[in-house]
Amino acid sequence: MTGKQKISGHRVDSLLKGIFPQCLNRHVDEAISLGWITDHQGRPVKKGDRALGPESLNIRALTNQLEVVSLGNPNLIVPVESDHESFCVVDKPAGLPCHPHSLLETETVTHWAFAQFPSCMQVSKEAQPTITPHRLDTGTTGLLVVAKTAKAFEDWRQAFHEKLIEKEYLAWCWGVPRHAAFDIEVALVHSRKDPHKMHPCYRPGTGLPALSHCELLTADSLRQISLIRVRSNTGVMHQVRAHLALAGYPLIGDRYYDQGHEARPLKTEWHLLRASKLKTPWGTFQVSDESLKNPFGPN
């Protein structure tokens, strides 16, 4: 007989999905690409390889990593602004993502919550369940809801969907608005070139409706910067950042939406945006601190 012998059995990735139903496709692909799955001779398998059954695979490395994920990270510090039986409201630091995408990540709000509140692991059946019913960009600081139970997660998600929650932000921006108060109502759509970036969509009936109510709080005409309060209950991805940039007042430090970022006299590690208040059916939550300080320092 010539040619390769056809190996019967199941595809390795399909077998793994059956063994680890809590893993998403990206988790399975990641485990295979990292060599966590081997045959019993210790040889890493490939996604399209075939195996006779679960017993023909060595899955110890993935099993161990899932255990590490479930324990969270007790070394992370995330201030709790308001703690309740089924949820808490935290003050997310800049640079800390809300949710992990890789099984190798160890520093997200999710990892902090797993270590503090083990019940968060039960919010969904996924290995890395989404426990925040809304998101803040990695660089954005401020109020973030963390659900401790599946019911709390669904209740909060429904409230956001029904626009029962008003979010308020403090944004240090380049430029000084001519008006003390103004609205920005421009639908947004994901960029075709970069799905992580939002573009304006002016065609009626298309895009994601987005409305931002803006109020000028502080203006530094000499340095051409301003502190703007933004209120919204639409919550489209990057809404505040995209809207203020479209209006001509991009956030200080926003490399993504400020086209003139490289020439600016001040560069910050993260864009200067803070989620300062949440008005919700469960109460009003608020923080106020360094957001009011001029990033240039005293005049």
N, C-alpha and C positions, 0 to 999 in steps of 0.2 A: 504494500500500500504506500502511495506517495502522498506528499502534502502533510499539513498539520492535522493531527487528530482532533476532532471536535469534542470539547469538554462539555458534558451535560451538567445541569444544575441551574442555580439561580444567580442572577447578577449580584455582585457583592453589595452594591448600594441598596438594592431592593431588600436584601437580607437584613442589612443594618437598620433600615427604616422599620422593619418588623420587630427587631430586637430592642430598638430604642425609639418607641413611638413619640417620646417627648422631644426628640431632635428634629429640627427643621432640615430641609434639603441642604441648606448651606452648612449646617453643622456636620452632616454626614460627609459632604464633599471636603470640608476642612479636615475632618479626622483622617480621611483617606490620604489627602495631600500631605499631611504632616507625618504620615507613616505610623499612625496609632493603631492601624488594623493590619495584622500580619497573618500568614498561615502558620501552621504549627512547626514549620522549620525556621520561623522568624523572618520570612521574606515579606516585605510590604506588598500589599495588594493594590490593584488599580480599580477604578470605579467600574469599568466594564468587564473585569474578570468574573469568572463564574466559580461558585463553590457549591458543594453538595448540600450543605446545610450550616446552621449556626455553629454546630460543633466543630466544623472545619476551620473556624476563624478564631484568632486570639484577639479578644476585645478588651483586655485588661486595661490598656492605657486610656481608652475612651471612658471606660467605667470609672476609673480613678479621677479623670479630669472632670466628669460630671459631678462627682462627689465634692471636689474642690469648689466648683461653681456654686453648689447648693449651700456651702458654708458662708459665702460672701466674704467681705473684707472688713474685719473688725478694726483695722488701723485707719480707716477713712474717717474724717471728721466732717459732718454735715449738720449745721445748727438746726434744731427743731424749733419752729416758731409757735406751733400749736399742735398738741398731741391729743388724739381722740381714739376711741376703742377700735374703730374700723379704718381710720385713715390718719395721716399726719400731714402737716404743711411745713415744708423745710425751706431754708434759705440756701439755695444751690450756689456753690462757689463758681467763679469763672474757671474754665478749663476742665470741668468735670462733666462728662457726657451723662445724659439721663439713662441711656439704655445701651447695653453691649450688643455688638454684632458678631464678635468672635468669641469662641470658647476660651481663648487665651487672655481675654481682657480681664483685669482685676480691679480697675478703678472707674466705677460708674456709680450713679445713685442707686441702681439696682443692687450692686454688690454691698453697698453700705446698708441698704434696707434688709437684705437677706441676713446679715450679721446681727442687726438690731431687732428685727421682727421676723422670726422664722415663718410666721403665718403667710408672709408675702409670697413664699414659694408655691402656695396653693391658689394664687390668683388665677393661674391657668395651668394647663398640663404641660406646657412647654418647658424645656430645660432652662431657658432664659425668658421667663414670662414678662410681658410688658406690664409694669405695675404703676406707671404714671399715666393717668387718664388724659394728660396733655403734655406737651414737650416744651422745653427751652433749649435754644441752641447751646452748644458746648461753651461758647464764650459769654453767653448771657447769664447774669446772676439774678437771684431773687426767688420769689415764691413759686414753689412747685408742690403739687399734691402727690402724695404717695399712698396708694391703696394697700391696706393690709389684708383685705378679703376680696373674693371674687364679686360679691354683691356691691361692695363699696366702689369697686372699679366700674362696674356697669352703671351704677347710679350716677357717678360723676361723669362718665362718658355721655350718658343720656342728657345730663344737664348742659354739658358743653354743646352737644348736638342741637339742643333746643334753644341755644343762645340765652340761657338763663344765668350765665356767668359773665361778668364784665371784668376784663383784665386791664390793669393800668401799668404803664411803663414810664420810667424816667430815662431820657435819652440825651446825652451830650452830643451835639451836632455841629458840623461846620456850617457857617452862615447864620444870619439873623433874619428871621421872618419879618415881613412888613406888617403882618397883622397879629394881634395878641391871641386870636383864636381862629382856627381854620380846620376844615375837614378835607380829607383825601379819600376819595371814593373811586378806586380803580381796581377792576378785576385783575387777578393774577393767574399765571399759568406756568407750568414747569417748562424750562428751557429745553429745546430739543437737543442742543449741544451739550448741556450740562443739567441733568434732571434734578440736581441738588440746588439749582438756582432758579429763582422766580423772575418772570418777565411780565410786563404789563400786557393786558389784553383788552383792546378797546372795541372789539366787535361785539355788538349787543347780543346777549344770550349765551355768550361763551366765557370760558374762564371761571375762576372761583371768585364769587363776590367778596369784596373786602372793603371795609369802611373804617377809617381811623379818625378819631376826633383829637385834634392837637391843640395844645395850650402852651403859649410861651411863658416860662417861669423866670428865666434869667437870661440876660443878654450881655455879652462882652463885645462891644462894637470895635474896640481896638484890635482884639485878636480874632474877631469874626467867628465867635462860637456862641452857642446858645444851649440852654437846658430846656427841653420840651417834654411836657407830659402828654402821653398818648393813651387814649382810652379806646377799647374795642371789645366786641363780643363775637367777632367773626373768626378770628384765630387761624387765618391761613398761614401756611409755612412761610417764615421770613417776612411776614406782613409789615411789621414796623420798619424793619431795615429797608425793604424794597420801597415802601411808600415814601419814607422820608428822603431817600435818595432820588426818587422820581420828582419830589417837590423841590429839590435843590438843596436839601439839608442832610447830606449823608452823615451817618454816625462816625464819630471820631474812632479811628482804629478799625474801620470796616474795610478790610482788603477786598472783600467780595463785591460790594456794591458801590464803593466810592471810587469812581474812575480817576480821581486826582490824588489817590492815597499816597503814591510814591513821592509827590512833591509837597506834602503837608509838613508844616513845621513841628508837628507833634505826632509821634507814633506810639501806640500802646500795644501791649501784648494781645489784648482782646478788645473787641468793639465795646464801647461804653453804653451798655443797655442794661437796665435793671427792672425786673418785674416787681413792682413796689406794692401793688394792692390787688386783691381778689375779692369781688363782691359776689357772694354765692348764696344758694338756699340754706347753706349750713353756717352762714355767718360771714362777716367781713374780716379779712386777714390783711395785715399791712406791715411793711418794714420801712424804715427811713434811717439813713445813715450817710455814708461817704458819698452817695450819689449826688448830694447837693453841693459837694465841694468842687470848685473850679479845677479841672484837670491840669491847668497851667500853674496852679498855685495862686497865692494872693497877688492882687494887682500891684 
